[in-house]
Amino acid sequence: MTGASRGIGRAIARRLATGGATVICVARGTNAEATAAEIAASGGVALAHSADVTDAAAVEALVKGTVETHGRLDILVSNAGIARDQLMLRMKRADWDDVLATNLTAAFTLCQAALKPMIKQRAGRIVAISSVVGQMGNAGQANYAASKAGLIGFCKALAREVASRQVTVNVVAPGLVETDMTRTITEDVKNDWSTRIPLGRLGSPDDIAAAVGFLASDEAAYITGQVLAVNGGMYM
């Protein structure tokens, strides 16, 4: 799984390991090592791998190496994502390109590589992490919203392509979640957002991980092409 170094990604990695999966924790540099070590300390099996998801050759090598080492690839979680927020009239083209490359194009590259072994083994689970912003939009996040909305359309199309090979493709769309990124938001802003959430609180990374764990499990074998919104009712 990508984006495994912190927050939602780390929680998902822990959840999958608890379910018995051998988790390949992917992030840039050495950022995934702490997640893998935490899983190992809890009795799970995890390996850290350094890769830039915007590097297509590195992604293909990662998938190929995983299959060669472990014999198969059962689950792909595409979670890596960045934000470069700015009002549209001030947004730099580089900020648009970087967000689309990381949040959307990298998912295309990952899925294309992962589908080869999944189709061959006639089994697989693909789960992509979108966002409530991709469903409802948000001022100052045109690039982020476009990437996350695009991810939903991409996964729905892909789900139709590979269903006959028993590969499911689904999306989890988190709302506002307590992570390192949201901790920089002032308490006043958090309180303002909380009033817009019917359940009255921000989500936790474990809330998102539970949804991913379900969609990656045997219990979700008859679910594909769906968007599971985990947002406390923020968007219905």
C-alpha positions as CSV (number, residue, x, y, z in Angstrom):
1,M,0.0,0.0,0.0
2,T,1.2,3.5,-0.8
3,G,1.3,6.5,1.5
4,A,1.9,4.2,4.5
5,S,4.1,6.5,6.5
6,R,1.5,8.3,8.7
7,G,-2.1,9.1,9.5
8,I,-4.6,7.2,7.4
9,G,-2.0,5.2,5.6
10,R,-0.4,3.9,8.8
11,A,-3.8,3.0,10.2
12,I,-4.7,1.1,7.1
13,A,-1.4,-0.8,7.1
14,R,-2.0,-1.8,10.7
15,R,-5.6,-2.9,10.0
16,L,-4.5,-5.1,7.0
17,A,-1.7,-6.7,9.1
18,T,-4.1,-7.4,11.9
19,G,-6.2,-9.3,9.3
20,G,-3.3,-11.5,8.4
21,A,-1.9,-9.7,5.4
22,T,1.8,-9.3,4.7
23,V,1.9,-5.5,4.2
24,I,4.3,-3.8,1.8
25,C,4.4,-0.3,3.3
26,V,5.4,2.2,0.6
27,A,6.5,5.8,1.1
28,R,9.3,8.1,0.0
29,G,12.7,7.8,1.6
30,T,12.7,5.9,4.9
31,N,9.3,7.2,6.0
32,A,7.5,3.8,5.9
33,E,10.0,2.1,8.2
34,A,8.4,3.2,11.4
35,T,5.0,1.8,10.2
36,A,6.6,-1.5,9.3
37,A,8.4,-1.7,12.6
38,E,5.2,-0.9,14.6
39,I,3.4,-3.7,12.8
40,A,6.2,-6.2,13.4
41,A,6.3,-5.2,17.1
42,S,2.6,-6.1,17.3
43,G,3.2,-9.5,15.8
44,G,2.3,-8.7,12.2
45,V,4.3,-9.0,9.0
46,A,5.3,-5.9,7.2
47,L,8.1,-4.6,5.0
48,A,9.0,-1.0,4.2
49,H,9.8,0.0,0.7
50,S,11.0,3.4,-0.6
51,A,9.4,4.6,-3.8
52,D,8.1,7.8,-5.5
53,V,4.7,6.9,-6.8
54,T,5.0,9.5,-9.6
55,D,7.9,7.4,-11.0
56,A,6.3,4.9,-13.2
57,A,9.4,2.7,-13.5
58,A,9.8,2.6,-9.8
59,V,6.1,1.6,-9.3
60,E,6.3,-1.2,-11.9
61,A,9.5,-2.5,-10.3
62,L,7.9,-2.4,-6.9
63,V,4.9,-4.5,-8.0
64,K,7.1,-6.9,-10.0
65,G,9.4,-7.4,-7.0
66,T,6.5,-8.0,-4.6
67,V,5.1,-10.7,-6.8
68,E,8.5,-12.3,-7.3
69,T,9.2,-12.4,-3.6
70,H,5.7,-13.3,-2.3
71,G,4.2,-15.2,-5.2
72,R,1.1,-13.1,-5.6
73,L,-0.5,-9.7,-5.0
74,D,-4.0,-9.8,-3.4
75,I,-4.7,-6.3,-2.3
76,L,-3.7,-2.8,-3.6
77,V,-4.4,0.3,-1.5
78,S,-3.7,3.5,-3.4
79,N,-3.5,6.1,-0.6
80,A,-0.6,8.4,-1.5
81,G,-1.8,12.0,-1.8
82,I,-0.7,15.6,-1.5
83,A,-2.5,18.9,-1.3
84,R,-1.3,22.3,-2.7
85,D,-4.2,24.5,-1.8
86,Q,-4.7,27.9,-3.4
87,L,-7.5,30.0,-4.9
88,M,-7.9,29.3,-8.6
89,L,-6.8,32.7,-9.8
90,R,-3.5,32.3,-7.8
91,M,-2.9,28.6,-8.4
92,K,0.4,27.8,-10.1
93,R,0.4,25.3,-12.9
94,A,3.1,23.3,-11.1
95,D,0.7,22.9,-8.1
96,W,-2.0,21.6,-10.4
97,D,0.4,19.2,-12.1
98,D,2.0,17.9,-8.9
99,V,-1.4,17.2,-7.2
100,L,-2.8,15.4,-10.3
101,A,0.4,13.4,-10.8
102,T,0.5,12.2,-7.2
103,N,-3.2,11.7,-6.5
104,L,-4.5,10.5,-9.8
105,T,-1.9,9.5,-12.3
106,A,0.0,7.5,-9.7
107,A,-3.1,5.5,-9.1
108,F,-3.4,4.7,-12.8
109,T,0.2,3.5,-12.8
110,L,-0.2,1.4,-9.7
111,C,-3.4,-0.2,-10.9
112,Q,-2.0,-1.0,-14.3
113,A,1.0,-2.8,-12.8
114,A,-1.0,-4.6,-10.1
115,L,-3.7,-5.8,-12.5
116,K,-1.3,-8.1,-14.3
117,P,-0.8,-10.5,-11.4
118,M,-4.3,-10.1,-10.2
119,I,-5.9,-11.0,-13.5
120,K,-3.5,-13.9,-13.9
121,Q,-4.6,-15.3,-10.5
122,R,-8.2,-14.3,-11.1
123,A,-8.5,-12.6,-7.8
124,G,-7.7,-9.2,-6.3
125,R,-8.9,-6.2,-4.3
126,I,-8.1,-2.6,-5.3
127,V,-9.1,0.2,-2.9
128,A,-8.4,3.8,-3.7
129,I,-8.6,6.6,-1.1
130,S,-10.5,9.6,-2.5
131,S,-12.0,12.4,-0.4
132,V,-15.3,14.1,0.5
133,V,-13.8,17.1,-1.4
134,G,-13.9,15.0,-4.6
135,Q,-17.7,14.6,-4.0
136,M,-18.7,18.1,-2.9
137,G,-15.8,20.4,-3.8
138,N,-14.1,23.0,-1.6
139,A,-12.9,26.5,-2.3
140,G,-9.2,26.8,-2.7
141,Q,-8.8,23.1,-3.6
142,A,-9.7,22.9,-7.3
143,N,-6.6,20.7,-8.0
144,Y,-7.2,18.4,-5.1
145,A,-11.0,18.1,-5.8
146,A,-10.3,17.4,-9.5
147,S,-7.8,14.6,-8.6
148,K,-10.1,13.0,-6.0
149,A,-13.2,13.2,-8.2
150,G,-11.1,11.8,-11.1
151,L,-10.1,8.9,-8.9
152,I,-13.8,8.0,-8.4
153,G,-14.5,8.0,-12.1
154,F,-11.3,6.0,-12.8
155,C,-12.2,3.3,-10.3
156,K,-15.8,3.0,-11.6
157,A,-14.5,2.5,-15.1
158,L,-11.8,0.0,-14.0
159,A,-14.3,-1.9,-11.9
160,R,-16.4,-2.6,-15.0
161,E,-13.3,-3.7,-16.9
162,V,-12.0,-6.3,-14.5
163,A,-15.1,-7.7,-12.7
164,S,-15.1,-10.7,-15.0
165,R,-11.7,-11.6,-13.6
166,Q,-12.9,-11.5,-10.0
167,V,-11.0,-8.3,-9.2
168,T,-13.0,-5.7,-7.3
169,V,-12.3,-2.0,-7.4
170,N,-13.7,0.3,-4.8
171,V,-13.2,3.8,-3.3
172,V,-13.2,5.1,0.3
173,A,-13.9,8.8,0.5
174,P,-12.9,10.1,4.0
175,G,-14.3,13.3,5.4
176,L,-12.3,15.6,7.7
177,V,-10.0,13.3,9.7
178,E,-7.6,13.9,12.6
179,T,-4.2,13.6,11.0
180,D,-0.9,15.5,11.0
181,M,-2.3,17.6,8.1
182,T,-5.5,18.6,10.0
183,R,-3.6,19.3,13.2
184,T,-2.3,22.5,11.7
185,I,-5.9,23.8,11.4
186,T,-6.9,26.2,14.2
187,E,-9.4,25.1,16.8
188,D,-11.9,27.7,15.6
189,V,-11.8,26.2,12.1
190,K,-12.1,22.7,13.5
191,N,-15.1,23.7,15.6
192,D,-16.7,25.3,12.6
193,W,-16.2,22.2,10.5
194,S,-17.5,20.0,13.3
195,T,-20.8,21.9,13.3
196,R,-21.2,20.8,9.7
197,I,-20.8,17.1,10.6
198,P,-24.0,15.5,11.8
199,L,-22.1,13.1,14.0
200,G,-20.4,16.1,15.6
201,R,-16.7,15.1,15.4
202,L,-13.8,14.7,13.1
203,G,-13.1,11.2,11.9
204,S,-10.1,9.1,13.1
205,P,-7.6,7.2,10.8
206,D,-9.0,4.0,12.3
207,D,-12.5,4.9,11.0
208,I,-11.0,5.0,7.5
209,A,-8.9,1.9,8.0
210,A,-12.0,-0.1,9.1
211,A,-13.7,0.7,5.8
212,V,-10.7,-0.3,3.8
213,G,-10.3,-3.5,5.8
214,F,-13.8,-4.4,4.9
215,L,-13.5,-3.7,1.2
216,A,-10.3,-5.7,1.1
217,S,-11.8,-8.7,2.8
218,D,-13.7,-11.8,1.6
219,E,-16.9,-10.3,3.0
220,A,-16.8,-7.6,0.3
221,A,-16.5,-10.1,-2.6
222,Y,-19.8,-8.9,-4.2
223,I,-19.0,-5.2,-3.9
224,T,-17.3,-3.4,-6.7
225,G,-17.4,0.1,-8.3
226,Q,-18.7,1.7,-5.1
227,V,-17.7,4.7,-3.1
228,L,-17.9,4.2,0.6
229,A,-18.2,7.6,2.2
230,V,-16.7,7.8,5.7
231,N,-17.5,11.3,6.7
232,G,-19.8,11.4,9.7
233,G,-22.6,12.6,7.5
234,M,-20.8,15.7,6.2
235,Y,-21.8,14.8,2.7
236,M,-24.8,12.5,2.0
